[in-house]
Amino acid sequence: MGYSNEVIKAANDIVRERRLSAEYAAELRREKIFEELPQAKDFEQAIASCGINAGRAVLKGGDVKLELERLKEQSLALQSDFEKLLNTKGYTIKDMEPKYFCEKCGDTGKIEYETRTDVCDCLKRAMIEAACAELNSHSKLSLCTFDDFSLDYYSMDIEGDYPRSAYEQMSNILKYCKDYAKNFSLKSENIFMRGLTGLGKTHLSLSIANEVIKKGYGVVYISAPKLLAQLEKEQFSRNKPETSVLDTIEECDLLIIDDLGTEFSNQFSSQAVYNVFNTRLLTGKPLIVNTNLSLKELENLYTQRFVSRISGEAKRLDFFGRDIRIMKK
């Protein structure tokens, strides 16, 4: 997966900030420990001296093995006494060290081997988060939360052929969405939100996105028209972007596509939409789809098999009631 220089820089900044924060926190802990246990500094210096003397012994020559064994025993004894001293105040030796976000690489983003250097998974994860943030930079992600979603606009009367009132239906949907966001994981199910405009589909999917992002997952929220426009531009442009939109939406932890079916329909768009959905479904990565169209209208735009697969492999949430945006006016 290719990334732009901006995304790579943003990811490295994330990892570096983690490292600096961990080291700063460790330094504050050390200062507090030294205040409570002045002897701790003496122990630390004595243990460090053992390491320095071991290096000198190698350079000096003589019975190096015997001297190294002596220094090792001395160091272990000092560490044991140091640990006991720290325990008197409820500390351990680990409290003297930085508590890195990633223990594998120590928040450097790289893992060193004898013959190679690999990019750590934490840096790869940071790149995905940065790529998602870049793709979301012009979206309305911050506009909606569960707290500002009101059920007051939904009627408590059962109308038409609906099996229950709009209020009861939306109460159930709101609870489901809150639980989904709270318990989100990479194995969460797909969601298919369907209903006329102004019933809260966008609001609730944005609310889910906000909660999932707080958990540290990479989320992409994008409308179908914008997605297709970017994919088409990427496909037919002479100057290929450094960060692929297709790669980002395939790699992100949660993909939310709003307003499916409002995009300009042609052979490219139909195939592109199918490929995006198919890839997400095959890899088992969570997907949320919103549409204002009926299943029949979607079938006319795509195919019956395609629509059947989307609705069949996702939790279907049917929104009904009156257009809230009109009522608010």
URRAHU-V488168 format. One line per field, one symbol per residue. ss: DSSP state (H for helix, E for strand, - for the rest). phi: phi as a letter, one per 20 degrees, with the letter a starting at -180 (. if undefined). psi: psi as a letter, one per 30 degrees, with the letter a starting at -180 (. if undefined). A space follows every 50 residues. Layout:
ss = ???
phi = ???
psi = ???
//
This chain:
ss = ----HHHHHHHHHHHHHHHHHHHHHHHHHHHHHHHH--HHHHHHHHHHHH HHHHHHHHHH---HHHHHHHHHHHHHHHHHHHHHHHH-----HHHH---- ---------EEE----EEE-HHHHHHHHHHHHHHH-----HHH------- ---------------HHHHHHHHHHHHHHHHH-------EEEEE------ HHHHHHHHHHHHHH----EEEEEHHHHHHHHHHHHH--------HHHHHH H--EEEEE--------HHHHHHHHHHHHHHHHH---EEEEE---HHHHHH H--HHHHHHHHH-EEEEE-----HHHHH-
phi = .ecfffffffffffffffffffffffffffffffffcgfgffffffffff ffffffffffnnefffffffffffffffffffffffffdndcfffedfdf fdffdmldncdedfdbcdffgffffffffffffffegdedgeeccffded efedfeeedleffbffffffffffffffffffdgbfdfffccecrffmdo ffgfffffgfffffeneecddbfgfffffffffffdffefffdffffffe effcdddelfneffebfffffffgffffffffemegbccdbeefffffff edcffffffffedbfedeebpdgffffff
psi = kklleeeeeeeeeeeeeeeeeeeeeeeeeeeeeeeeiefeeeeeeeeeee eeeeeeeeeeaaieeeeeeeeeeeeeeeeeeeeeeeffgglleffflkik ejfefhhffkkkleflklkleeeeeeeeeeeeeefffglhegfkleegjk fffkkfkkkbgkflleeeefeeeeeeeeeeeegklfglllkjkklllgfg eeeeeeeeeeeeeffgljkkkkleeeeeeeeeeeegkejklejkeeeefe flekkjjlhkfflkkaeeeeeeeeeeeeeeeefgkkkkkkkflleeeeee ebleeeeeeeffgljkjjklaljeeeee.
//
